[in-house]
């Protein structure tokens, strides 16, 4: 049984990670700002009240988890706010950087002492952060913050490889969640996480630092 820490676990993809990991016999530790009823009903360890942009919250979490070997960290927490060129909301853009990029890096650094040779770090990013795949523009805060998230993931892959820790940089696909307005054109969180867990299970030091679509396609930077 492997132990995974999942951020942004109270709904959507994060909740589904916890559900599927638990269902297959692994231990999921759910990290979120506020617990949801579905998450509570899973009957797993929940660490709520954690804002990944707050140093004190992340440090307190690391202290509470001290002595717990972490086999996998799934950095799922993130926000999406639409920012167009005609309405550049710089406060929104800063907040997206704080959550999507800096929060992920803060969480990873804080929990590194609990990881070991063979541990894995999964980073949920987006193909909207791909420069090579940007064919429509717009969404400045989200695109820029996710590009930064992917860059941080690539650096982590290099820095953690000597420690035996592999890093996956993952795009879930277009998923029908609250973040995407429950779009009719998206796949279900269940289907997305099933594919994402396959990518994590197949992650090794040989393919660390790869930017994958959940379906296994390697994406352009």
C-alpha positions in Angstrom: 0.0 0.0 0.0 1.4 3.3 -1.1 0.7 6.6 0.7 -0.3 9.6 -1.5 -0.8 13.2 -0.4 -3.4 15.0 -2.7 -3.9 18.8 -2.6 -7.1 20.5 -3.7 -8.8 17.3 -2.6 -12.3 18.5 -1.6 -13.9 18.3 -5.1 -13.3 17.6 -8.8 -10.1 15.9 -9.9 -8.6 16.1 -6.4 -11.5 14.3 -4.8 -11.5 11.7 -7.6 -7.8 11.0 -7.0 -8.6 10.3 -3.4 -11.5 8.1 -4.2 -9.7 6.0 -6.8 -6.5 5.7 -4.8 -8.6 4.5 -1.8 -10.6 2.1 -4.0 -7.5 0.4 -5.3 -6.1 -0.1 -1.8 -3.7 2.8 -1.5 -3.7 5.4 1.3 -4.8 8.9 0.3 -4.2 11.9 2.6 -6.5 14.7 1.4 -5.3 18.3 1.7 -7.7 21.1 1.2 -8.9 24.5 2.5 -12.3 23.2 3.5 -13.7 19.7 3.7 -16.7 18.7 1.5 -19.4 16.2 2.3 -18.3 13.7 -0.4 -14.7 13.9 0.8 -15.7 13.4 4.4 -17.7 10.3 3.4 -14.6 8.6 2.0 -13.4 8.1 5.6 -9.8 8.9 4.8 -7.4 11.3 6.6 -8.2 14.9 5.7 -6.0 17.8 6.5 -8.3 20.8 6.0 -7.7 24.5 6.7 -4.5 24.4 4.5 -4.0 27.3 2.1 -1.1 26.3 -0.1 -0.2 30.0 -0.6 0.3 30.5 3.2 3.7 29.5 4.5 2.4 28.9 8.0 -0.4 26.5 6.8 2.1 24.5 4.7 4.7 24.3 7.5 2.0 23.2 10.0 0.9 20.5 7.6 4.5 19.2 7.2 4.8 19.2 11.0 1.6 17.2 11.4 2.7 14.7 8.8 6.2 14.2 10.3 7.1 10.6 10.4 4.8 9.6 7.6 6.7 8.3 4.5 5.2 9.8 1.4 5.3 7.6 -1.7 3.5 10.1 -3.9 2.6 13.8 -3.8 -0.1 14.9 -6.2 -0.1 18.7 -6.6 -3.6 19.2 -7.8 -4.7 22.4 -6.2 -5.2 25.2 -8.7 -7.4 28.1 -9.8 -8.6 29.4 -13.2 -9.7 33.0 -13.7 -10.2 34.4 -17.2 -8.1 37.5 -17.9 -8.3 39.1 -21.3 -6.1 41.7 -22.9 -9.0 44.2 -22.7 -9.3 43.6 -19.0 -6.0 42.8 -17.5 -6.7 42.1 -13.8 -3.2 42.0 -12.4 -4.4 41.0 -8.9 -6.1 38.0 -10.4 -3.0 37.1 -12.4 -0.8 37.4 -9.2 -3.2 35.1 -7.3 -3.1 32.5 -10.1 0.7 32.5 -9.9 0.5 32.2 -6.1 -1.7 29.2 -6.2 -0.8 27.4 -9.4 3.0 27.8 -9.5 4.3 29.1 -6.1 1.9 27.1 -4.0 2.8 23.9 -5.8 6.5 24.5 -5.3 6.0 25.5 -1.6 4.1 22.3 -0.9 6.7 20.1 -2.7 9.6 21.7 -0.8 7.9 21.3 2.5 7.1 17.6 2.1 10.4 16.6 0.5 11.9 15.5 3.8 9.1 12.9 4.0 9.8 11.5 0.5 12.4 8.8 -0.3 14.1 7.0 -3.1 11.3 5.8 -5.3 8.8 8.5 -4.4 6.9 10.4 -7.1 5.7 13.9 -7.5 2.8 14.6 -9.9 2.1 18.2 -10.9 -1.2 19.1 -12.5 -0.6 21.7 -15.1 -2.4 22.4 -18.4 -1.7 22.5 -22.1 -3.0 26.1 -21.8 0.4 26.7 -20.4 2.1 25.3 -23.5 3.7 28.0 -25.7 3.9 25.7 -28.6 0.2 24.8 -28.3 -1.1 28.3 -27.9 -3.2 29.0 -30.9 -5.9 31.3 -29.5 -4.2 33.7 -27.0 -6.1 35.2 -24.1 -6.4 33.8 -20.6 -3.2 35.6 -19.5 -3.1 34.8 -15.9 -3.9 31.1 -16.3 -1.7 30.5 -19.3 1.3 32.3 -17.7 0.9 30.7 -14.3 0.6 27.2 -15.8 3.7 27.8 -18.0 5.5 28.7 -14.8 4.1 25.6 -13.1 5.5 23.4 -15.9 8.9 25.1 -15.8 9.1 24.5 -12.0 8.1 20.8 -12.6 10.9 20.4 -15.2 13.5 21.9 -12.8 12.2 19.7 -10.0 12.7 16.7 -12.2 16.4 17.5 -12.7 16.9 18.5 -9.0 15.1 15.4 -7.5 16.5 12.8 -9.9 19.7 12.3 -7.8 17.5 11.6 -4.8 15.6 8.9 -6.8 12.4 11.0 -7.0 10.6 11.2 -10.3 8.3 14.0 -11.5 5.4 13.9 -13.9 4.0 17.1 -15.4 0.4 16.3 -16.3 -2.5 17.8 -18.3 -5.8 16.2 -17.4 -7.6 17.0 -20.6 -10.8 19.1 -20.7 -12.6 17.9 -17.6 -16.2 18.7 -16.6 -15.7 20.3 -13.1 -16.7 23.4 -11.4 -13.4 25.0 -12.6 -14.5 24.6 -16.2 -18.1 25.5 -15.6 -19.1 21.8 -15.9 -18.6 22.1 -19.6 -20.6 19.6 -21.7 -17.6 19.0 -24.0 -15.4 17.8 -21.2 -14.7 14.3 -19.9 -15.7 13.2 -16.4 -13.3 13.5 -13.5 -13.5 9.7 -13.2 -12.2 9.1 -16.7 -9.5 11.8 -16.3 -8.1 10.4 -13.1 -8.2 6.9 -14.4 -5.8 8.0 -17.2 -3.8 10.3 -14.9 -3.1 7.4 -12.4 -1.8 5.3 -15.4 0.7 8.1 -16.1 1.8 8.3 -12.5 2.1 4.5 -12.2 4.3 4.4 -15.3 6.5 7.3 -14.1 10.2 6.4 -13.7 13.5 8.1 -13.4 13.9 7.4 -17.1 10.9 9.4 -18.2 10.9 12.0 -15.3 10.2 15.5 -16.4 7.9 14.6 -19.2 4.9 16.8 -20.1 2.0 14.4 -20.7 -1.6 14.6 -21.6 -3.6 12.2 -19.4 -4.1 10.0 -22.5 -0.4 9.4 -22.7 0.4 11.9 -25.5 3.6 13.9 -25.0 2.7 17.6 -25.2 4.8 20.4 -26.6 6.3 23.0 -24.2 
